[in-house]
Amino acid sequence: MQTILGAGGDIGKFLATALSAYTNRVRLVGRHPQKVNETDELMAGDLQDAALVQQAVAGSEVVYITAGLPYNASVWEQQWPVMMQNVIDACVRHRCKLVFFDNVYAYAKTAIPHMTEESRIDPPSRKGRVRAQLIRMLTAAAATRGLQYLIARSADFYGPEARNGILNQLVLNNVKKGSRANWQANVHKVHSFTYTPDAARATALLGNTEAAYGQVWHLPTSEERLTGKQFIELAAAQMQVQPRYFVLSPLLLALGGLFSRTIKELREMQYQNNQDYYFDSSKFTKTFGFKPTSYKEGIRQTMLGSNERD
């Protein structure tokens, strides 16, 4: 049995599909889980409920935590530590290996132009400090309680039906509807994006590779160094329209934050958009011989609503 906690998010569906290559027993846990594979077992509940997490994890060999929370620093500070503690306790009790699907928020501001698994953990944001806290919890549980875990880390992501993918939200969905794209801070800076089907396949592979545990892994991401303007041009070319875009400057974000909680929450993360943001996944791609999907192909598949690859 392999279990996905937070199975209803942008990664969960693709991960469930990918796990079918390793097991015919997948348990999907979330507020409103839905079957992906015919043999999937469903369990509804909240990961803040310790008893529910114990029940969800029981009998599992590998547990994947891909849960998401509303994009709100206060919510993260209140709920993430509780959820992670529940998951750690359950995995230790039932002797399950744990795969934590993480983001780059814990990295230092100076690491963003070229992030590797060795980049310094020193987050400048509230949300980043929550992620760093979760990492410390995992490290402590491994040292004192024998937890077996790995961290599968993704850049900002995009892909088919990625409701929370920032490239989907600001560019691809808008261009597909005939609207102008939006971009944060500086359209001329490089920005890496991880393609969700690639991330899911890689996460399943890591979870089923014994030697991968005890390590941090950057999930496979195209090594192309494209700017925001180039991403917008790729999306426009896919729809055979002229590229049009609007830059969300710091001043506009400040004003928008007065009326929108989401925009207000984006402000503290602008250090990731006003400088180059490059995510190096060469450790994974070299270890496993994995070729990430190109941005051109990933954008094509996303805008077509398909996750197939040539």
C-alpha positions as a Python dict, from the first residue, in 0.01 Angstrom:
ca = {
    (1, 'M'): (0, 0, 0),
    (2, 'Q'): (120, 350, -85),
    (3, 'T'): (-74, 648, 45),
    (4, 'I'): (-108, 1006, -81),
    (5, 'L'): (-202, 1260, 184),
    (6, 'G'): (-354, 1563, 16),
    (7, 'A'): (-449, 1371, -295),
    (8, 'G'): (-683, 1637, -433),
    (9, 'G'): (-415, 1889, -526),
    (10, 'D'): (-242, 1963, -855),
    (11, 'I'): (17, 1687, -802),
    (12, 'G'): (-198, 1419, -640),
    (13, 'K'): (-382, 1305, -953),
    (14, 'F'): (-66, 1262, -1157),
    (15, 'L'): (112, 1096, -866),
    (16, 'A'): (-166, 842, -825),
    (17, 'T'): (-135, 759, -1194),
    (18, 'A'): (243, 726, -1168),
    (19, 'L'): (224, 499, -863),
    (20, 'S'): (27, 242, -1064),
    (21, 'A'): (363, 139, -1212),
    (22, 'Y'): (480, 30, -865),
    (23, 'T'): (170, -93, -682),
    (24, 'N'): (-196, -176, -737),
    (25, 'R'): (-283, -53, -389),
    (26, 'V'): (-299, 324, -362),
    (27, 'R'): (-489, 506, -88),
    (28, 'L'): (-599, 862, -164),
    (29, 'V'): (-662, 1082, 138),
    (30, 'G'): (-811, 1430, 126),
    (31, 'R'): (-1118, 1634, 198),
    (32, 'H'): (-1297, 1509, -115),
    (33, 'P'): (-1083, 1231, -271),
    (34, 'Q'): (-1175, 1086, -608),
    (35, 'K'): (-1050, 769, -773),
    (36, 'V'): (-775, 798, -1032),
    (37, 'N'): (-701, 427, -1073),
    (38, 'E'): (-980, 171, -1061),
    (39, 'T'): (-834, 1, -752),
    (40, 'D'): (-772, 320, -551),
    (41, 'E'): (-891, 326, -190),
    (42, 'L'): (-1047, 655, -78),
    (43, 'M'): (-1043, 812, 266),
    (44, 'A'): (-1195, 1151, 340),
    (45, 'G'): (-1070, 1367, 623),
    (46, 'D'): (-857, 1652, 751),
    (47, 'L'): (-483, 1604, 811),
    (48, 'Q'): (-512, 1818, 1125),
    (49, 'D'): (-702, 1524, 1277),
    (50, 'A'): (-433, 1304, 1434),
    (51, 'A'): (-658, 998, 1460),
    (52, 'L'): (-754, 1028, 1093),
    (53, 'V'): (-388, 1047, 991),
    (54, 'Q'): (-306, 739, 1198),
    (55, 'Q'): (-584, 550, 1024),
    (56, 'A'): (-482, 680, 682),
    (57, 'V'): (-119, 577, 721),
    (58, 'A'): (-177, 232, 874),
    (59, 'G'): (-65, -48, 647),
    (60, 'S'): (131, 179, 413),
    (61, 'E'): (486, 118, 298),
    (62, 'V'): (534, 469, 157),
    (63, 'V'): (341, 785, 242),
    (64, 'Y'): (348, 1096, 22),
    (65, 'I'): (244, 1432, 163),
    (66, 'T'): (136, 1657, -124),
    (67, 'A'): (-115, 1862, 72),
    (68, 'G'): (-173, 2229, 7),
    (69, 'L'): (-321, 2502, 222),
    (70, 'P'): (-475, 2839, 135),
    (71, 'Y'): (-208, 3089, 32),
    (72, 'N'): (-210, 3264, 366),
    (73, 'A'): (90, 3291, 599),
    (74, 'S'): (-125, 3286, 913),
    (75, 'V'): (-298, 2966, 803),
    (76, 'W'): (36, 2807, 720),
    (77, 'E'): (178, 2900, 1062),
    (78, 'Q'): (-123, 2752, 1241),
    (79, 'Q'): (-191, 2440, 1038),
    (80, 'W'): (126, 2314, 869),
    (81, 'P'): (317, 2220, 1188),
    (82, 'V'): (12, 2036, 1321),
    (83, 'M'): (-30, 1842, 997),
    (84, 'M'): (338, 1755, 973),
    (85, 'Q'): (355, 1641, 1335),
    (86, 'N'): (54, 1416, 1278),
    (87, 'V'): (215, 1266, 968),
    (88, 'I'): (552, 1214, 1138),
    (89, 'D'): (391, 1047, 1440),
    (90, 'A'): (186, 816, 1218),
    (91, 'C'): (480, 722, 994),
    (92, 'V'): (703, 647, 1292),
    (93, 'R'): (434, 438, 1460),
    (94, 'H'): (352, 238, 1150),
    (95, 'R'): (711, 229, 1018),
    (96, 'C'): (627, 396, 689),
    (97, 'K'): (871, 581, 468),
    (98, 'L'): (774, 944, 411),
    (99, 'V'): (807, 1154, 94),
    (100, 'F'): (753, 1527, 149),
    (101, 'F'): (663, 1725, -164),
    (102, 'D'): (821, 2062, -91),
    (103, 'N'): (878, 2401, -256),
    (104, 'V'): (1173, 2643, -262),
    (105, 'Y'): (1042, 2894, -9),
    (106, 'A'): (1292, 2790, 261),
    (107, 'Y'): (1595, 2889, 52),
    (108, 'A'): (1789, 3207, 123),
    (109, 'K'): (1719, 3508, -98),
    (110, 'T'): (2072, 3488, -238),
    (111, 'A'): (2019, 3126, -348),
    (112, 'I'): (1734, 3202, -587),
    (113, 'P'): (1943, 3279, -900),
    (114, 'H'): (2080, 2923, -896),
    (115, 'M'): (1913, 2681, -656),
    (116, 'T'): (2058, 2336, -585),
    (117, 'E'): (1991, 2080, -314),
    (118, 'E'): (2283, 2231, -123),
    (119, 'S'): (2145, 2586, -123),
    (120, 'R'): (2131, 2755, 216),
    (121, 'I'): (1812, 2737, 420),
    (122, 'D'): (1748, 3094, 539),
    (123, 'P'): (1403, 3210, 429),
    (124, 'P'): (1322, 3583, 417),
    (125, 'S'): (943, 3533, 425),
    (126, 'R'): (686, 3413, 678),
    (127, 'K'): (572, 3132, 450),
    (128, 'G'): (934, 3033, 394),
    (129, 'R'): (996, 3018, 769),
    (130, 'V'): (707, 2771, 800),
    (131, 'R'): (867, 2549, 534),
    (132, 'A'): (1201, 2566, 716),
    (133, 'Q'): (1025, 2464, 1038),
    (134, 'L'): (880, 2157, 864),
    (135, 'I'): (1226, 2059, 741),
    (136, 'R'): (1363, 2085, 1096),
    (137, 'M'): (1079, 1865, 1220),
    (138, 'L'): (1166, 1596, 966),
    (139, 'T'): (1536, 1616, 1043),
    (140, 'A'): (1473, 1584, 1417),
    (141, 'A'): (1238, 1288, 1371),
    (142, 'A'): (1498, 1110, 1158),
    (143, 'A'): (1769, 1171, 1417),
    (144, 'T'): (1572, 1078, 1728),
    (145, 'R'): (1286, 855, 1615),
    (146, 'G'): (1420, 666, 1315),
    (147, 'L'): (1195, 828, 1055),
    (148, 'Q'): (1288, 740, 697),
    (149, 'Y'): (1209, 1034, 473),
    (150, 'L'): (1312, 1223, 163),
    (151, 'I'): (1228, 1568, 31),
    (152, 'A'): (1108, 1599, -329),
    (153, 'R'): (1136, 1969, -404),
    (154, 'S'): (968, 2152, -693),
    (155, 'A'): (1010, 2496, -842),
    (156, 'D'): (698, 2699, -914),
    (157, 'F'): (496, 2455, -1119),
    (158, 'Y'): (265, 2447, -1419),
    (159, 'G'): (81, 2181, -1612),
    (160, 'P'): (-256, 2044, -1724),
    (161, 'E'): (-533, 2144, -1483),
    (162, 'A'): (-283, 2299, -1239),
    (163, 'R'): (-524, 2526, -1055),
    (164, 'N'): (-247, 2666, -833),
    (165, 'G'): (25, 2682, -1096),
    (166, 'I'): (136, 3045, -1117),
    (167, 'L'): (228, 3015, -1487),
    (168, 'N'): (-120, 2875, -1552),
    (169, 'Q'): (-289, 3151, -1355),
    (170, 'L'): (-99, 3450, -1488),
    (171, 'V'): (-14, 3349, -1843),
    (172, 'L'): (-148, 3028, -1996),
    (173, 'N'): (-512, 3054, -1887),
    (174, 'N'): (-529, 3420, -1986),
    (175, 'V'): (-373, 3373, -2329),
    (176, 'K'): (-598, 3076, -2398),
    (177, 'K'): (-904, 3296, -2322),
    (178, 'G'): (-777, 3570, -2551),
    (179, 'S'): (-675, 3799, -2266),
    (180, 'R'): (-338, 3956, -2202),
    (181, 'A'): (-91, 3774, -1981),
    (182, 'N'): (26, 3905, -1645),
    (183, 'W'): (375, 3881, -1496),
    (184, 'Q'): (514, 3971, -1157),
    (185, 'A'): (787, 4230, -1097),
    (186, 'N'): (1020, 4191, -1396),
    (187, 'V'): (935, 4022, -1726),
    (188, 'H'): (1301, 4012, -1830),
    (189, 'K'): (1423, 3785, -1550),
    (190, 'V'): (1476, 3410, -1590),
    (191, 'H'): (1223, 3189, -1410),
    (192, 'S'): (1217, 2808, -1385),
    (193, 'F'): (892, 2610, -1376),
    (194, 'T'): (845, 2239, -1301),
    (195, 'Y'): (597, 2050, -1520),
    (196, 'T'): (349, 1867, -1295),
    (197, 'P'): (341, 1532, -1482),
    (198, 'D'): (722, 1522, -1467),
    (199, 'A'): (714, 1609, -1097),
    (200, 'A'): (466, 1332, -1023),
    (201, 'R'): (655, 1064, -1215),
    (202, 'A'): (977, 1165, -1043),
    (203, 'T'): (817, 1169, -697),
    (204, 'A'): (683, 817, -749),
    (205, 'L'): (1026, 702, -866),
    (206, 'L'): (1197, 853, -562),
    (207, 'G'): (946, 701, -324),
    (208, 'N'): (1019, 358, -466),
    (209, 'T'): (1399, 395, -466),
    (210, 'E'): (1551, 287, -135),
    (211, 'A'): (1877, 476, -192),
    (212, 'A'): (1690, 804, -242),
    (213, 'Y'): (1591, 833, 125),
    (214, 'G'): (1774, 1064, 358),
    (215, 'Q'): (1828, 1315, 79),
    (216, 'V'): (1679, 1626, -81),
    (217, 'W'): (1597, 1596, -452),
    (218, 'H'): (1511, 1871, -696),
    (219, 'L'): (1239, 1733, -921),
    (220, 'P'): (1320, 1730, -1295),
    (221, 'T'): (1282, 2075, -1447),
    (222, 'S'): (1385, 2198, -1791),
    (223, 'E'): (1734, 2345, -1787),
    (224, 'E'): (1624, 2612, -2037),
    (225, 'R'): (1669, 2964, -1901),
    (226, 'L'): (1362, 3148, -2027),
    (227, 'T'): (1247, 3492, -1918),
    (228, 'G'): (889, 3586, -1842),
    (229, 'K'): (866, 3756, -2180),
    (230, 'Q'): (977, 3436, -2354),
    (231, 'F'): (717, 3229, -2168),
    (232, 'I'): (448, 3473, -2278),
    (233, 'E'): (571, 3453, -2636),
    (234, 'L'): (561, 3070, -2628),
    (235, 'A'): (202, 3076, -2501),
    (236, 'A'): (98, 3331, -2763),
    (237, 'A'): (263, 3129, -3040),
    (238, 'Q'): (71, 2820, -2927),
    (239, 'M'): (-255, 3011, -2973),
    (240, 'Q'): (-128, 3189, -3286),
    (241, 'V'): (-183, 3535, -3141),
    (242, 'Q'): (37, 3834, -3073),
    (243, 'P'): (193, 3835, -2724),
    (244, 'R'): (33, 4089, -2491),
    (245, 'Y'): (118, 4129, -2125),
    (246, 'F'): (90, 4350, -1821),
    (247, 'V'): (356, 4370, -1548),
    (248, 'L'): (236, 4364, -1188),
    (249, 'S'): (483, 4613, -1039),
    (250, 'P'): (558, 4634, -665),
    (251, 'L'): (341, 4947, -645),
    (252, 'L'): (46, 4774, -812),
    (253, 'L'): (85, 4472, -584),
    (254, 'A'): (88, 4704, -283),
    (255, 'L'): (-231, 4872, -399),
    (256, 'G'): (-393, 4542, -497),
    (257, 'G'): (-306, 4400, -157),
    (258, 'L'): (-543, 4647, 2),
    (259, 'F'): (-833, 4470, -169),
    (260, 'S'): (-712, 4112, -226),
    (261, 'R'): (-569, 3875, 34),
    (262, 'T'): (-398, 3667, -236),
    (263, 'I'): (-222, 3968, -384),
    (264, 'K'): (-120, 4080, -36),
    (265, 'E'): (35, 3737, 24),
    (266, 'L'): (232, 3760, -301),
    (267, 'R'): (414, 4074, -192),
    (268, 'E'): (656, 3903, 47),
    (269, 'M'): (760, 3662, -229),
    (270, 'Q'): (867, 3924, -483),
    (271, 'Y'): (1235, 3856, -412),
    (272, 'Q'): (1176, 3545, -626),
    (273, 'N'): (1053, 3755, -920),
    (274, 'N'): (1275, 4064, -925),
    (275, 'Q'): (1588, 3855, -982),
    (276, 'D'): (1667, 3545, -1187),
    (277, 'Y'): (1510, 3228, -1044),
    (278, 'Y'): (1685, 2917, -1172),
    (279, 'F'): (1612, 2568, -1037),
    (280, 'D'): (1891, 2316, -1100),
    (281, 'S'): (1765, 1957, -1112),
    (282, 'S'): (2080, 1801, -1256),
    (283, 'K'): (2127, 1573, -952),
    (284, 'F'): (1800, 1396, -1032),
    (285, 'T'): (1829, 1397, -1411),
    (286, 'K'): (2182, 1255, -1403),
    (287, 'T'): (2105, 995, -1136),
    (288, 'F'): (1794, 861, -1308),
    (289, 'G'): (1859, 950, -1673),
    (290, 'F'): (1537, 1153, -1683),
    (291, 'K'): (1483, 1413, -1955),
    (292, 'P'): (1244, 1687, -1839),
    (293, 'T'): (970, 1807, -2071),
    (294, 'S'): (1071, 2116, -2266),
    (295, 'Y'): (883, 2437, -2196),
    (296, 'K'): (751, 2450, -2552),
    (297, 'E'): (605, 2101, -2521),
    (298, 'G'): (482, 2149, -2166),
    (299, 'I'): (302, 2468, -2260),
    (300, 'R'): (152, 2297, -2565),
    (301, 'Q'): (19, 2008, -2357),
    (302, 'T'): (-108, 2238, -2083),
    (303, 'M'): (-295, 2464, -2320),
    (304, 'L'): (-441, 2162, -2498),
    (305, 'G'): (-546, 2020, -2162),
    (306, 'S'): (-347, 1700, -2216),
    (307, 'N'): (-62, 1542, -2024),
    (308, 'E'): (64, 1316, -2298),
    (309, 'R'): (421, 1337, -2416),
    (310, 'D'): (565, 1257, -2757),
}
